[in-house]
Amino acid sequence: MGFKILAINPGSTSTKIALYDDEQPTLALTLRHSAEEIARFPRIIDQLDWRKEMVLEALAKNNFDVKSLSAVIGREIGRASCRERV
């Protein structure tokens, strides 16, 4: 059993997630977002908690325990996300 890695790619109309066991993909999902859902947020950074909950729910529905993760990587939602959330 290798490292469990979660990759997150937040886009303008979806959030793509993938799980890897070392280099082997084990799950890939696209979580779609409507324009109305996105419009609720005045700034991109305001979407963070909403998207995080969607990712956690999707992982739980696929019987994945986030406590087993070795690493989480992702493309940032604007550079402010790193500065505001660390």
Order of alpha helices (4+ residues) and beta strands (2+ residues): beta-beta-beta-alpha-alpha-beta-alpha
